[in-house]
């Protein structure tokens, strides 16, 4: 089979990560952005067709296999549904959407079109995360009692004010959607679904700049009995500090840390030791700030494996929905308190 043909909707910073991998593994046929200057610059760089509306792209490009949605969060559902109705597969950046309802609509449209819905969750590929997932699957920690997730990053005012959409309720959605949805996804992937939530959120340093919280403290209870806490904020002074997950089980304790869940900081497991971890990919560097780990190579390799070789999808629409559902539970609990 010839290389798959991709189009990208949204030519912002994260789209560069997608374009790099498409150029390596497939063919970038077209890009689209309502900002004509940005779209033209992207098209010139990658030598592909340029469109200024998704409708125009879908009307004119009939040989596309997959459309990568790299637009603002609040547009993911609407644009993905348009792509499915045009008859193409979708690779959607995180978060899948910013409402549970929209996630459900995306899944329904994918089923109606008999097309695949892939969700970008690249932090699952961090070497320490992969190793701990294996430890959990092999039950080496025994019964897991509790977990602690810390997300301490920095997002200065310019991060929001220099963006057309970040910090807005309708297009961004909230700190857990844009900064930390990867971390919430890992909780679901490693420990299952969340039953009960208590939460308190505040906006300490970004008042009049963003429409939502810049910090939150959360208590979670999973359906399998695990309890845990999530402590997150974007107020770490001057730079990102930590993204960590600590797991306490009857037969071991493990902490994954670093700034982006990219280092195995502590392990004490009965009759077992994690060794020879490969080096991870560097984080996404956006100039003034640094984002999550850049594992988009693994994401695209999985898309191609699924569509060309009938492989197993790494992150499907249901898992994307579950992440949004947990975030929704947290914000609902926080709003009751506030």
N, C-alpha and C positions, 0 to 999 in steps of 0.2 A: 504494500500500500504506500502511496505517496505521502509526503509529510502532511500533517493536518494544517488547515488554514484557520488562523485566529483573527479576530478583530478585538480592539480594546475600546471600551467606552469610558471616557474620563482620562485626561492626559496629565494628571497631577504627579506628585512625587512617587507614590507607590506604583504607578503605571510603569515607571522606569524598570522596576524589578521584574515586572511581567514581561515587558518588551525584551529585556536581556535574555530571559529564559526561552521565550518564543523564538527569538533569533537563533538560539543555540539548538533548539530541538524541533522546531516546526517552521511555519511561514506566517509572518505578520502581514495580513492582506490589507487591513484598513484600521484607521483610528478615528475617534469621534470626540469632540469636545465643543461645548457652546462658546467657549473662548477661542475665537478664530486664530489669534496669534499663537496661543498655546498649542492648538491642534496642528497648525502649519509647521511650527518648530519641530513637533514630534514626528510628523509625517516626513519632513525633510531629513531628519536624523536617521529614520529607519527605512526610508525609501518606499513608503506605502501610500495608499489612497487616503484622502482626508475628507471627513464629513463634519458638519456643524450641528447635526441633530441625529438622534438615534433612529428616528423614523426614516430619514434619508438614507442612512447606512443600510438599514434592514430592507428597504425597498430596492436598493441597487446592487447589493452584494448577495448573490445567490449561492456562491461556492464556499461560504464560510462553514466551518465545522463547529467552532466554539466561539462564543463571545465572552470576553473577560470584563466583568463589571468592576471598574475601579473608580467609580463616582462617589460623591458624598453618601454617607450612610442612609440618609432618608430617601434616597432615590433608588436604592438597590432593588426593592421589591417591584416598583413600577417598571423599571427598565428590564429586569429579569423576565417579568411576565410578557413584555413586548417581544423579547427575544424568543421565548418559548413559542409564542403564537406565530412567529415568523418561521419556526421550524428548526431552531439551532439549539445546541447544548449551551449551558451557562457555567462559567467559573466565576463565583461571586466572592469578592473580598469580604473580610470580616468588618463589622458584624453582618450576618445574613440580612437582617433588617432591624428596625428599631421598635417593632411591635410584634407580639406573638401572632396576632391575626394576619399580618402581612406575610410572616413566615409560612403560615398554613396555606395562604393563597399561592405562594411561590411553589410549594410542594404539589398542590393540586394541579397547577398549570403544567408543571414538568411531567406529571403523570398523564395528563390529557394529551400532551404533545408526544409522549413516549420518548422523552429526552432526559439526559442526565443533568442533575444539579450538583455541582461540586462547590464546596465552601473552603475558603483558604483558612487553614488553622496550622500555620507553619511551625509554631512552637512545639507541637507534638514531636517534631523531628530533632529537637535538641538532644544530643547524646545522653546527658544525665536523665532527661525525661524518659527516653526510650529504655534506659537501663532500669529505672525504677518501675516503669510499667511492667517490664519482664519480671522483676522481683515480686510485684503484686500478683501478677497472673500465676506465678509459681507458688504463691502463698507462703513466701519465705518470711514475711513479717507476721504470719499468723493473723489473728483477728486484729483489724485496725480499730483503734479506740478514738483517736482524735487527730485533727490536722490544723495547721496554722498557715495561712497564706498572707504574705506581706507584699504590698506593691507600693514602693516609695519612689516616685519619680519627680522630675521637675518639668513644669510647663510654664514658661514665663509669659507675661502679657502679650508679647509680640507674637508668640506662637498662635494666639487666637486672633489678634487684631490684624495680622497680615494675611489672614485666611478669609475667603469669601463665605465659608460655612462652618468652620470649627467654632465650637462654643455656642452654636444656635440649637435650640430645642428641636426644631423640625428637621434639620439636616444632620446634626451631630448626634443628638439624643441624650448624651450624658457621658461622664468620665468612664463609667464601666463599659460603655459601648466602644468608644474610640481608643482609649488607652489600654483597658484591661480585659476586654472580652476574651483574649487568648487565655488569660489566667483562669477565668471562669470556665472556659471550655475544658481546660485540663482537670478541673475538679470533677466535672461530669464524666470525662473520659476515664479518669483513674478510680473514682469512688462511687459513681452512679448519681441518681437523681436526688434533688433536694426536696425535703418534705416541708420543713418549717424554717422561717427566717425572722430574725429581729434585726433592725438596722437603725442607725442614726447617721445623717449626712449633714454637712455644713459647707458653706462657701466662705472661706476665711480670707483668701488673698486675691480673689478674682471677681469681687463684687462690681457690678456694672460692666463687666467684661464678658462673662459667660452667663448663660441662662440656667445653670444648674450647679451642682456641688463640685467642690475641688477636693473633698475629703469625706471618707466614710468609715464607719466601724460596723461590722456585721457578725452576727452569730448565726450559724447554719446547723441544721440537723438533717442528716441524710436519711433516706428511707431504710437503709440497712443498719441504722443505729449509730453511725459515726457522727460525732459532733465536731464543730470547728469554728474558727474565727477567720474573718477577712478584714484586714486593716489596710486601707489604701488612701493615697493622696498624691497630688501633683505639686506639693509644696516643699519638697526636699530642697534645701538651700542650694541654689546655683547649678546643681547637676543631678542626674539620676543617681539614686543611692542603692536600691535593692529591689530585686524581685525574687522572693524566696517561698519555698513550700517545705514545711516540716511535717513529717508523718510519724505518729507514735503507734506502734503495734505491740502485741504481746511478745513477739520474738525479735523485735528490732526497732531502731529509730534511724530515720534518714532525713537529711536536710539538703535540698537543692537550692543553691543561692546564686550569687553573682548579681549583676544588675538585671539580667534577663532570663533567670532560671537556666543559666548556662554553665554552672559549676556545681560539682558534687562537693559540698562543704563539710558534710559530716555523715558518717555511717557507722553503725554498730549493730550488726545483724548476726543472729545466732548461727554459727557454723557456716558463714558465707561472707564473701567480700566482693564488692563490685570493683573490677580492675580493668585496666587497658581501655579506658574511655577514649574514643577518637576526639580530636579537636572539632569544635562546632564551627559553623559559619559565623562571620562577624555580624554584629547587629546592623540594622538599617541606619545609615548615617544621612541625616537630612540637614546638615550644616549646623544650625543653631542647637539642634537637639538630636538625640539618638533614639531610635525606636526598637521594636522587638527584633528577635533574631531573623536573619535573612535566609530562610530555608525554602525560598520559592522554587529552587531547582527541584526539590523533592516533590513539591506540589504539582509541578508541570509533568514531571516524570510519571506521577500517578495518573494524571488525566490521560496521558498518552497510552499508558499501560492498560487502562480501563477501556478506552475507545478503540484501540488498535488490537490489543491482545486479550480482550475480555477479562482483564484483571479485576481485582477487588478494590472498590472505591475506598479511599482513606477517610474522608470526611463527607458524609452525605447531608442532605437537607434536614433530616430528622435531628441529627446531632447539632446542626446549626440552630434549629428551632429551640432545642433544649437549652442551649447557651442563653438565647434571648429570653426564654421563659424564666430561667433562674435570675437573670438581671432584672426582669420585670417584677419578680417576687421581692427582690431587695428594694427596689425603688417604691413599690407599693407599701412595704413595711415602713420604710423611712418616711413616706408621705403621711402615713397615719400618725407617726410620732411628731412630725413637724407641724 
